Amino acid sequence: MIGTMINNLPTFEFHFTSPVQRFPQVVCLCGSSKFKEEFEHAAQVFTYHGWIVLSMCFFSHHEKAKDNPNVDRFDRIKPALDELHKRKIDLADLVLFMDVGGYMGDSTKIELLYTQQHGKPYAFWRTSEINFNKLVLR
């Protein structure tokens, strides 16, 4: 179970990039809104390790699968939410892409391209490697 893995993590440490840095690093989570549980787990792991986590709040694909009648209102503001997520990428020290079975939707592909074009460090969180120390860095 994904949620139980957090108990096996090593002790939290801050890793500052410079002696003057006094704030935790910021990670932005990206990926399909189908994978709400994986986003929640990654947010828990990074928070446990002392990172500030930026993520999405509306998991419209996840809600569509549950036949949530409110999904249409999320779809109407999706372009604005996509732009807002790019601003979160701008703020991040690391952009983390959720890799669940190799699936990457169109919005996530755009976010990856944006991340690369802006020279942001990024990594892939593979659900088969639920281990903070085994991120695939790019």
Backbone as CSV, one residue per row, in Angstrom:
resi,resn,N_x,N_y,N_z,CA_x,CA_y,CA_z,C_x,C_y,C_z
1,MET,0.846,-1.187,0.000,0.000,0.000,0.000,0.889,1.246,0.000
2,ILE,0.553,2.192,-0.838,1.364,3.394,-0.996,1.487,4.158,0.311
3,GLY,0.412,4.374,1.014,0.416,5.193,2.213,1.287,4.654,3.336
4,THR,1.502,3.343,3.379,2.283,2.779,4.469,3.780,2.956,4.261
5,MET,4.225,3.240,3.058,5.650,3.354,2.775,6.307,4.529,3.484
6,ILE,5.555,5.549,3.840,6.150,6.732,4.463,6.784,6.385,5.811
7,ASN,6.329,5.342,6.468,6.888,4.966,7.764,8.318,4.440,7.658
8,ASN,8.755,4.019,6.483,10.081,3.438,6.303,11.114,4.442,5.804
9,LEU,10.823,5.719,5.863,11.733,6.719,5.324,12.819,7.071,6.330
10,PRO,13.976,7.500,5.800,15.054,7.910,6.707,14.710,9.210,7.421
11,THR,15.478,9.531,8.433,15.278,10.755,9.199,15.411,11.969,8.297
12,PHE,14.574,12.944,8.516,14.529,14.153,7.707,15.763,15.020,7.937
13,GLU,16.295,15.584,6.856,17.404,16.539,6.934,17.148,17.654,5.928
14,PHE,17.534,18.886,6.291,17.508,19.978,5.327,18.758,19.896,4.468
15,HIS,18.619,20.143,3.184,19.762,20.185,2.277,19.747,21.534,1.572
16,PHE,20.461,22.495,2.106,20.501,23.826,1.532,21.533,23.878,0.409
17,THR,21.228,24.636,-0.633,22.133,24.725,-1.773,23.228,25.763,-1.574
18,SER,23.075,26.636,-0.603,24.123,27.617,-0.314,24.082,27.942,1.174
19,PRO,25.198,28.452,1.723,25.218,28.760,3.160,24.218,29.843,3.559
20,VAL,23.823,30.686,2.613,22.891,31.757,2.950,21.438,31.320,2.853
21,GLN,21.193,30.196,2.227,19.811,29.736,2.072,19.251,29.335,3.433
22,ARG,18.117,29.907,3.779,17.512,29.635,5.082,16.108,29.040,4.951
23,PHE,15.709,28.742,3.745,14.374,28.225,3.521,14.457,26.839,2.891
24,PRO,13.471,25.991,3.157,13.457,24.671,2.526,13.328,24.799,1.007
25,GLN,13.721,23.755,0.324,13.565,23.737,-1.127,12.100,23.513,-1.481
26,VAL,11.756,23.885,-2.719,10.377,23.812,-3.202,10.308,22.796,-4.336
27,VAL,9.359,21.874,-4.247,9.114,20.910,-5.315,7.724,21.162,-5.884
28,CYS,7.613,21.079,-7.201,6.314,21.186,-7.876,5.990,19.819,-8.469
29,LEU,4.849,19.268,-8.102,4.421,17.971,-8.602,3.614,18.140,-9.885
30,CYS,3.957,17.359,-10.903,3.263,17.409,-12.195,2.858,16.006,-12.604
31,GLY,1.802,15.921,-13.393,1.339,14.631,-13.894,-0.149,14.663,-14.124
32,SER,-0.674,13.516,-14.474,-2.096,13.406,-14.767,-2.927,13.469,-13.498
33,SER,-4.057,14.166,-13.592,-4.964,14.248,-12.442,-5.682,12.919,-12.204
34,LYS,-5.372,11.905,-13.004,-5.915,10.568,-12.758,-5.309,9.963,-11.492
35,PHE,-4.116,10.438,-11.136,-3.320,9.757,-10.122,-3.281,10.521,-8.795
36,LYS,-4.449,10.807,-8.276,-4.570,11.592,-7.046,-3.807,10.955,-5.881
37,GLU,-3.937,9.645,-5.703,-3.279,8.981,-4.569,-1.759,9.105,-4.671
38,GLU,-1.206,9.006,-5.873,0.241,9.122,-6.051,0.716,10.549,-5.743
39,PHE,-0.073,11.546,-6.147,0.252,12.940,-5.812,0.257,13.130,-4.294
40,GLU,-0.762,12.600,-3.637,-0.851,12.743,-2.188,0.334,12.078,-1.507
41,HIS,0.719,10.915,-1.993,1.848,10.216,-1.395,3.154,10.987,-1.599
42,ALA,3.401,11.454,-2.816,4.622,12.228,-3.087,4.648,13.488,-2.216
43,ALA,3.503,14.150,-2.068,3.436,15.354,-1.225,3.783,15.008,0.219
44,GLN,3.291,13.880,0.715,3.611,13.462,2.082,5.107,13.196,2.237
45,VAL,5.689,12.495,1.276,7.107,12.140,1.365,7.976,13.393,1.350
46,PHE,7.716,14.305,0.399,8.537,15.509,0.314,8.327,16.415,1.524
47,THR,7.113,16.515,2.011,6.858,17.306,3.213,7.600,16.701,4.398
48,TYR,7.564,15.400,4.513,8.277,14.706,5.585,9.773,15.029,5.542
49,HIS,10.310,15.185,4.345,11.730,15.480,4.176,12.029,16.979,4.213
50,GLY,11.037,17.801,4.544,11.273,19.220,4.761,11.152,20.102,3.534
51,TRP,10.554,19.611,2.466,10.354,20.412,1.261,9.011,21.120,1.324
52,ILE,8.924,22.264,0.654,7.643,22.931,0.407,7.091,22.310,-0.872
53,VAL,5.843,21.854,-0.834,5.254,21.127,-1.957,4.185,21.977,-2.640
54,LEU,4.353,22.171,-3.952,3.336,22.812,-4.787,2.711,21.717,-5.643
55,SER,1.414,21.668,-5.683,0.741,20.596,-6.411,-0.573,21.112,-6.972
56,MET,-1.299,20.235,-7.618,-2.626,20.611,-8.093,-3.640,20.357,-6.990
57,CYS,-4.751,21.045,-7.076,-5.814,20.891,-6.089,-7.055,20.239,-6.686
58,PHE,-7.197,20.309,-7.998,-8.353,19.744,-8.679,-7.901,18.531,-9.483
59,PHE,-8.409,17.378,-9.136,-8.053,16.137,-9.825,-9.229,15.713,-10.700
60,SER,-9.427,16.457,-11.787,-10.636,16.278,-12.596,-10.727,14.892,-13.230
61,HIS,-9.625,14.328,-13.713,-9.688,12.980,-14.298,-10.057,11.943,-13.237
62,HIS,-9.520,12.117,-12.050,-9.841,11.227,-10.939,-11.329,11.342,-10.607
63,GLU,-11.836,12.576,-10.590,-13.247,12.797,-10.259,-14.171,12.286,-11.363
64,LYS,-13.726,12.392,-12.640,-14.542,11.860,-13.744,-14.747,10.360,-13.574
65,ALA,-13.700,9.673,-13.136,-13.800,8.232,-12.933,-14.808,7.891,-11.846
66,LYS,-15.040,8.827,-10.929,-16.019,8.624,-9.851,-17.383,9.219,-10.210
67,ASP,-17.541,9.687,-11.457,-18.800,10.292,-11.924,-19.220,11.488,-11.083
68,ASN,-18.268,12.306,-10.689,-18.556,13.510,-9.919,-19.223,14.538,-10.836
69,PRO,-20.431,15.012,-10.505,-21.147,15.956,-11.374,-20.502,17.344,-11.443
70,ASN,-19.576,17.662,-10.545,-18.935,18.977,-10.526,-17.729,19.087,-11.454
71,VAL,-17.393,18.018,-12.160,-16.199,18.008,-13.008,-16.285,19.060,-14.110
72,ASP,-17.463,19.317,-14.628,-17.610,20.287,-15.724,-17.093,21.664,-15.339
73,ARG,-17.287,22.086,-14.115,-16.805,23.413,-13.719,-15.282,23.467,-13.713
74,PHE,-14.600,22.357,-13.398,-13.141,22.312,-13.471,-12.682,22.390,-14.919
75,ASP,-13.384,21.695,-15.804,-13.019,21.698,-17.221,-13.115,23.099,-17.824
76,ARG,-14.068,23.900,-17.346,-14.231,25.259,-17.876,-13.045,26.155,-17.535
77,ILE,-12.391,25.907,-16.408,-11.270,26.760,-16.007,-9.912,26.082,-16.224
78,LYS,-9.896,24.938,-16.923,-8.650,24.196,-17.119,-7.539,25.035,-17.750
79,PRO,-7.791,25.836,-18.777,-6.686,26.649,-19.328,-6.057,27.575,-18.279
80,ALA,-6.866,28.165,-17.427,-6.332,29.040,-16.376,-5.555,28.221,-15.341
81,LEU,-6.047,27.031,-15.019,-5.337,26.175,-14.068,-3.997,25.710,-14.640
82,ASP,-3.964,25.427,-15.952,-2.705,25.031,-16.604,-1.674,26.158,-16.530
83,GLU,-2.109,27.386,-16.742,-1.184,28.529,-16.638,-0.724,28.732,-15.195
84,LEU,-1.631,28.567,-14.259,-1.278,28.683,-12.850,-0.223,27.638,-12.479
85,HIS,-0.368,26.442,-13.035,0.600,25.390,-12.726,1.990,25.728,-13.285
86,LYS,2.039,26.411,-14.410,3.338,26.858,-14.948,3.998,27.854,-13.997
87,ARG,3.211,28.688,-13.343,3.786,29.613,-12.372,4.349,28.846,-11.170
88,LYS,3.692,27.751,-10.806,4.228,26.903,-9.733,5.563,26.303,-10.158
89,ILE,5.662,25.885,-11.417,6.930,25.368,-11.942,8.003,26.445,-11.839
90,ASP,7.643,27.683,-12.173,8.598,28.799,-12.081,9.159,28.947,-10.665
91,LEU,8.345,28.693,-9.655,8.750,28.861,-8.260,9.582,27.696,-7.719
92,ALA,9.549,26.562,-8.408,10.120,25.331,-7.870,11.635,25.242,-8.049
93,ASP,12.264,24.610,-7.052,13.671,24.225,-7.157,13.807,22.898,-7.892
94,LEU,12.761,22.079,-7.832,12.713,20.783,-8.507,11.295,20.562,-8.999
95,VAL,11.158,20.082,-10.237,9.854,19.729,-10.784,9.807,18.207,-10.851
96,LEU,8.802,17.620,-10.219,8.693,16.169,-10.123,7.500,15.690,-10.940
97,PHE,7.788,14.835,-11.919,6.750,14.288,-12.780,6.359,12.905,-12.291
98,MET,5.055,12.721,-12.061,4.540,11.444,-11.600,4.523,10.478,-12.785
99,ASP,5.290,9.403,-12.680,5.369,8.395,-13.736,4.619,7.156,-13.257
100,VAL,3.365,7.081,-13.652,2.527,5.944,-13.268,2.301,5.109,-14.519
101,GLY,3.009,4.019,-14.602,2.887,3.121,-15.750,3.325,3.752,-17.059
102,GLY,4.171,4.777,-16.991,4.658,5.423,-18.207,3.663,6.372,-18.858
103,TYR,2.499,6.597,-18.223,1.479,7.466,-18.822,1.848,8.936,-18.665
104,MET,1.740,9.680,-19.767,1.934,11.124,-19.730,0.936,11.757,-20.702
105,GLY,-0.020,12.484,-20.162,-1.031,13.140,-20.978,-0.503,14.406,-21.630
106,ASP,-1.342,15.015,-22.459,-0.938,16.203,-23.221,-0.520,17.365,-22.321
107,SER,-1.278,17.635,-21.270,-0.937,18.750,-20.372,0.408,18.510,-19.698
108,THR,0.651,17.279,-19.295,1.916,16.952,-18.638,3.081,17.078,-19.614
109,LYS,2.870,16.672,-20.862,3.924,16.827,-21.878,4.267,18.304,-22.079
110,ILE,3.247,19.153,-22.059,3.471,20.604,-22.183,4.251,21.109,-20.969
111,GLU,3.906,20.622,-19.772,4.624,21.031,-18.559,6.081,20.567,-18.597
112,LEU,6.333,19.374,-19.112,7.704,18.875,-19.225,8.507,19.740,-20.190
113,LEU,7.919,20.060,-21.326,8.590,20.922,-22.296,8.872,22.295,-21.690
114,TYR,7.903,22.861,-20.984,8.068,24.152,-20.320,9.223,24.086,-19.315
115,THR,9.245,23.019,-18.532,10.299,22.822,-17.535,11.675,22.780,-18.196
116,GLN,11.779,22.023,-19.288,13.046,21.902,-20.011,13.459,23.235,-20.629
117,GLN,12.509,23.936,-21.235,12.811,25.222,-21.879,13.298,26.263,-20.873
118,HIS,12.859,26.144,-19.630,13.233,27.110,-18.597,14.397,26.616,-17.738
119,GLY,14.995,25.518,-18.125,16.187,25.029,-17.439,15.969,24.616,-15.991
120,LYS,14.753,24.197,-15.667,14.454,23.788,-14.291,14.896,22.340,-14.080
121,PRO,15.491,22.029,-12.932,15.801,20.632,-12.628,14.500,19.841,-12.500
122,TYR,14.505,18.627,-13.019,13.300,17.812,-12.908,13.669,16.354,-12.697
123,ALA,12.678,15.606,-12.228,12.856,14.188,-11.955,11.536,13.482,-12.212
124,PHE,11.604,12.154,-12.300,10.411,11.334,-12.473,10.228,10.484,-11.217
125,TRP,9.009,10.500,-10.696,8.651,9.689,-9.531,7.974,8.445,-10.084
126,ARG,8.715,7.365,-10.107,8.166,6.108,-10.615,7.509,5.375,-9.456
127,THR,6.252,4.997,-9.655,5.508,4.385,-8.548,6.098,3.039,-8.160
128,SER,6.878,2.432,-9.040,7.532,1.180,-8.671,8.746,1.430,-7.792
129,GLU,9.169,2.700,-7.680,10.338,3.062,-6.878,9.927,4.055,-5.796
130,ILE,9.057,3.658,-4.915,8.574,4.577,-3.898,9.658,4.739,-2.842
131,ASN,10.651,5.532,-3.204,11.804,5.753,-2.346,12.362,7.127,-2.664
132,PHE,12.388,7.992,-1.683,12.847,9.366,-1.872,14.252,9.423,-2.454
133,ASN,15.086,8.464,-2.103,16.479,8.474,-2.529,16.696,7.896,-3.927
134,LYS,15.634,7.410,-4.588,15.799,6.804,-5.904,15.049,7.568,-6.985
135,LEU,15.007,8.876,-6.882,14.400,9.691,-7.922,15.281,9.654,-9.163
136,VAL,14.659,9.635,-10.330,15.421,9.672,-11.575,15.580,11.128,-11.973
137,LEU,16.739,11.711,-11.670,16.983,13.131,-11.927,17.370,13.365,-13.364
138,ARG,16.946,14.498,-13.914,17.295,14.908,-15.290,17.919,16.264,-15.241
